[in-house]
Amino acid sequence: MYNFSTGNEFSGKNVGILLEAGYEPGHGFVTFKQAVKLPGLSGKKLKGIKKAASLVRFVKQLDKVTGKEEKKPRYYSVFDINEVLERK
């Protein structure tokens, strides 16, 4: 399971989430912003597409109160690349 635009493999909890959603290893996914950048696609063409899953990424962020760096979760939706490419 990988990001179609970047080629990066998903890891950790995200792989489990995608497996539970019924996707096979080796399947590709994109975020909405990445899908819109694909040739021949626009936001209008993607209207109504269902997300494959919500994944999580942890980013380091400075806590304003304590001044320490903490890992904060950032959630994002991914879409099945096959469904996205069908809308060209």
Residue frames as a rotation matrix with the C-alpha (Angstrom) as fourth column:
MET 1
0.584 0.811 0.000 0.00
0.811 -0.584 0.000 0.00
0.000 0.000 -1.000 0.00
TYR 2
-0.500 -0.854 -0.144 1.53
0.809 -0.520 0.275 3.22
-0.310 0.021 0.950 -1.15
ASN 3
0.249 0.465 -0.850 0.88
0.044 -0.882 -0.470 6.84
-0.968 0.079 -0.240 -2.02
PHE 4
0.539 0.056 0.840 0.49
0.785 0.328 -0.526 6.97
-0.305 0.943 0.132 -5.80
SER 5
0.957 -0.110 0.267 1.81
0.023 -0.892 -0.452 10.54
0.288 0.439 -0.851 -6.10
THR 6
0.506 -0.797 0.329 4.89
-0.859 -0.429 0.279 10.26
-0.081 -0.424 -0.902 -3.90
GLY 7
0.238 -0.386 -0.891 5.62
-0.360 0.817 -0.450 6.54
0.902 0.428 0.056 -4.16
ASN 8
-0.633 -0.487 0.601 6.01
-0.707 0.049 -0.705 6.31
0.314 -0.872 -0.375 -0.36
GLU 9
-0.415 0.441 -0.796 4.80
0.313 0.891 0.330 3.16
0.854 -0.112 -0.507 1.36
PHE 10
0.380 0.580 0.720 2.28
-0.634 -0.404 0.660 3.50
0.674 -0.707 0.214 4.19
SER 11
-0.553 -0.620 -0.557 3.44
0.048 0.643 -0.764 2.10
0.832 -0.449 -0.326 7.50
GLY 12
-0.992 0.020 0.126 2.30
-0.127 -0.062 -0.990 1.29
-0.012 -0.998 0.064 11.00
LYS 13
-0.499 0.866 0.041 -1.31
0.140 0.127 -0.982 1.82
-0.855 -0.484 -0.185 11.95
ASN 14
-0.116 0.451 -0.885 -2.20
-0.813 -0.555 -0.177 3.15
-0.571 0.699 0.431 8.50
VAL 15
-0.760 -0.183 -0.623 -1.52
-0.542 0.708 0.453 -0.22
0.358 0.682 -0.638 6.87
GLY 16
-0.898 0.437 -0.052 -3.86
0.379 0.707 -0.597 -1.88
-0.224 -0.556 -0.801 9.36
ILE 17
-0.275 0.817 -0.506 -6.58
-0.230 -0.567 -0.791 0.67
-0.934 -0.101 0.344 8.67
LEU 18
-0.212 0.148 -0.966 -6.37
-0.968 -0.170 0.186 0.06
-0.136 0.974 0.179 4.92
LEU 19
-0.921 -0.119 -0.370 -6.31
-0.182 0.973 0.139 -3.73
0.344 0.196 -0.918 5.34
GLU 20
-0.706 0.706 -0.062 -9.43
0.348 0.270 -0.898 -3.54
-0.617 -0.655 -0.437 7.54
ALA 21
-0.107 0.655 -0.748 -11.10
-0.597 -0.644 -0.479 -1.46
-0.795 0.395 0.460 4.83
GLY 22
0.624 0.415 0.662 -10.61
0.107 0.794 -0.598 -4.43
-0.774 0.444 0.451 2.46
TYR 23
0.761 -0.408 -0.504 -7.70
-0.644 -0.389 -0.659 -3.27
0.073 0.826 -0.559 0.33
GLU 24
0.880 -0.474 -0.004 -4.92
0.472 0.877 -0.090 -5.60
0.046 0.077 0.996 -0.79
PRO 25
0.252 -0.881 -0.400 -1.18
0.223 -0.349 0.910 -4.95
-0.942 -0.319 0.108 -0.27
GLY 26
-0.641 -0.587 0.496 0.32
0.636 -0.044 0.770 -3.07
-0.430 0.809 0.402 -3.22
HIS 27
0.288 0.847 0.446 -2.74
0.951 -0.306 -0.032 -0.88
0.110 0.434 -0.894 -3.73
GLY 28
-0.734 -0.605 0.309 -2.32
0.604 -0.790 -0.111 2.86
0.311 0.105 0.945 -4.43
PHE 29
0.360 0.814 -0.455 -4.00
0.922 -0.384 0.043 5.85
-0.140 -0.435 -0.889 -2.78
VAL 30
-0.593 -0.489 0.640 -3.96
0.541 -0.830 -0.134 9.65
0.597 0.267 0.757 -3.10
THR 31
-0.509 0.448 -0.735 -5.21
0.514 -0.526 -0.677 12.59
-0.690 -0.723 0.038 -1.07
PHE 32
0.572 0.803 0.170 -7.76
0.653 -0.319 -0.687 14.94
-0.497 0.504 -0.706 -2.64
LYS 33
0.605 -0.392 -0.693 -5.16
-0.425 -0.895 0.136 17.64
-0.673 0.213 -0.708 -3.34
GLN 34
-0.535 -0.821 0.199 -2.90
-0.297 0.403 0.866 15.09
-0.791 0.404 -0.459 -5.03
ALA 35
-0.201 0.547 0.813 -5.81
0.744 0.625 -0.236 13.75
-0.637 0.557 -0.533 -7.11
VAL 36
0.778 0.535 -0.330 -6.68
0.248 -0.744 -0.620 17.23
-0.577 0.400 -0.712 -8.42
LYS 37
0.192 -0.809 -0.555 -3.08
-0.661 -0.525 0.537 17.66
-0.726 0.264 -0.635 -9.62
LEU 38
-0.351 -0.275 0.895 -3.27
0.363 0.841 0.400 14.52
-0.863 0.465 -0.195 -11.80
PRO 39
-0.929 -0.050 -0.366 -3.59
-0.295 -0.499 0.815 15.29
-0.223 0.865 0.449 -15.53
GLY 40
-0.684 0.705 -0.189 -7.17
-0.036 0.226 0.973 15.45
0.729 0.672 -0.129 -16.77
LEU 41
-0.135 0.648 -0.749 -8.79
0.911 0.378 0.163 15.69
0.389 -0.661 -0.642 -13.34
SER 42
-0.587 0.031 0.809 -10.49
-0.212 -0.970 -0.116 18.53
0.782 -0.239 0.576 -11.52
GLY 43
-0.932 0.266 0.245 -12.46
-0.242 0.045 -0.969 19.00
-0.269 -0.963 0.022 -8.35
LYS 44
-0.082 0.958 -0.276 -15.69
-0.961 -0.150 -0.233 18.89
-0.265 0.246 0.932 -10.35
LYS 45
0.026 0.036 -0.999 -14.83
-0.621 0.784 0.013 15.48
0.784 0.620 0.043 -11.81
LEU 46
-0.771 -0.409 -0.488 -14.08
0.110 0.669 -0.735 14.15
0.628 -0.620 -0.471 -8.32
LYS 47
-0.489 0.651 0.581 -17.33
-0.853 -0.496 -0.162 15.42
0.182 -0.575 0.798 -6.83
GLY 48
0.541 0.833 0.120 -19.08
-0.827 0.500 0.256 12.69
0.153 -0.238 0.959 -4.88
ILE 49
0.058 -0.587 -0.808 -16.12
-0.194 0.787 -0.585 10.29
0.979 0.191 -0.069 -4.67
LYS 50
0.947 0.304 0.101 -16.02
-0.178 0.237 0.955 8.33
0.267 -0.923 0.278 -1.43
LYS 51
0.122 -0.943 0.309 -12.87
-0.972 -0.177 -0.157 8.24
0.203 -0.281 -0.938 0.67
ALA 52
0.117 -0.194 -0.974 -11.14
-0.116 0.971 -0.207 4.90
0.986 0.137 0.091 1.11
ALA 53
0.345 -0.067 -0.936 -10.04
0.877 0.378 0.296 5.62
0.334 -0.923 0.189 4.69
SER 54
0.833 -0.198 0.517 -8.93
-0.339 -0.921 0.194 8.25
0.437 -0.337 -0.834 7.17
LEU 55
0.355 -0.810 -0.467 -5.26
0.708 0.559 -0.431 7.89
0.611 -0.177 0.772 8.00
VAL 56
0.986 -0.055 -0.160 -3.10
0.086 -0.651 0.754 9.54
-0.146 -0.757 -0.637 10.64
ARG 57
0.220 -0.957 0.188 0.32
0.560 -0.033 -0.828 11.18
0.799 0.287 0.529 10.56
PHE 58
0.701 -0.037 -0.712 2.13
0.667 -0.320 0.673 12.49
-0.252 -0.947 -0.200 13.62
VAL 59
0.312 -0.578 0.754 3.91
0.406 -0.637 -0.656 15.83
0.859 0.511 0.036 13.32
LYS 60
-0.319 -0.502 -0.804 6.19
0.948 -0.150 -0.282 17.54
0.021 -0.852 0.523 15.81
GLN 61
0.287 0.480 0.829 4.71
0.362 -0.856 0.370 20.72
0.887 0.194 -0.419 17.18
LEU 62
-0.792 -0.609 0.029 5.94
0.254 -0.372 -0.893 23.16
0.555 -0.700 0.450 19.81
ASP 63
0.169 0.826 -0.537 3.63
0.924 0.057 0.379 23.39
0.344 -0.560 -0.753 22.84
LYS 64
0.057 -0.114 0.992 3.12
0.125 -0.985 -0.120 27.10
0.990 0.131 -0.042 23.57
VAL 65
0.854 0.335 0.398 2.57
-0.335 -0.231 0.914 26.54
0.398 -0.914 -0.085 27.31
THR 66
0.844 -0.517 0.145 5.43
0.187 0.536 0.823 24.18
-0.503 -0.668 0.549 28.18
GLY 67
0.443 -0.693 -0.569 7.79
-0.833 -0.553 0.024 25.05
-0.332 0.463 -0.822 25.32
LYS 68
-0.414 -0.564 0.714 8.41
-0.276 0.825 0.492 21.36
-0.867 0.007 -0.498 24.59
GLU 69
-0.553 0.194 -0.810 8.02
-0.805 0.126 0.580 19.60
0.214 0.973 0.086 21.27
GLU 70
-0.276 0.547 0.791 5.12
-0.341 0.713 -0.612 17.17
-0.899 -0.439 -0.011 21.17
LYS 71
-0.997 0.052 0.061 3.85
0.077 0.441 0.894 14.79
0.020 0.896 -0.443 18.52
LYS 72
-0.337 0.927 -0.161 0.36
-0.505 -0.323 -0.801 15.79
-0.795 -0.189 0.577 17.43
PRO 73
-0.411 0.236 0.880 -1.87
0.618 0.783 0.079 13.65
-0.670 0.576 -0.468 15.20
ARG 74
-0.474 0.321 -0.820 -2.95
-0.699 -0.704 0.128 14.98
-0.536 0.633 0.558 11.80
TYR 75
-0.156 0.532 0.832 -5.78
0.321 0.824 -0.467 13.10
-0.934 0.194 -0.300 10.14
TYR 76
-0.455 0.019 -0.890 -6.26
-0.765 -0.520 0.380 13.00
-0.456 0.854 0.251 6.39
SER 77
0.520 0.726 0.449 -8.47
-0.261 0.636 -0.726 11.16
-0.813 0.261 0.520 3.91
VAL 78
-0.703 -0.690 -0.173 -7.15
-0.421 0.207 0.883 9.01
-0.574 0.694 -0.435 1.10
PHE 79
0.445 0.842 -0.304 -8.90
-0.714 0.128 -0.689 7.87
-0.541 0.524 0.658 -2.06
ASP 80
0.273 -0.252 0.928 -8.51
0.357 0.923 0.145 4.67
-0.893 0.292 0.342 -4.07
ILE 81
-0.514 -0.578 -0.634 -6.35
-0.347 -0.535 0.770 5.52
-0.784 0.616 0.075 -7.10
ASN 82
-0.856 0.236 0.461 -8.40
0.502 0.596 0.627 3.21
-0.127 0.768 -0.628 -9.36
GLU 83
0.176 0.976 -0.131 -11.62
0.927 -0.209 -0.313 5.10
-0.333 -0.066 -0.941 -8.55
VAL 84
0.181 -0.200 -0.963 -9.87
0.000 -0.979 0.204 8.43
-0.984 -0.037 -0.177 -9.08
LEU 85
-0.776 -0.597 -0.202 -8.45
-0.206 -0.061 0.977 7.44
-0.595 0.800 -0.076 -12.47
GLU 86
-0.502 0.688 0.524 -11.88
0.834 0.545 0.084 6.17
-0.228 0.480 -0.847 -13.65
ARG 87
0.430 0.741 -0.515 -13.16
0.622 -0.657 -0.425 9.76
-0.654 -0.138 -0.744 -13.47
LYS 88
-0.611 -0.712 -0.347 -10.76
0.181 -0.552 0.814 11.14
-0.771 0.434 0.466 -16.10
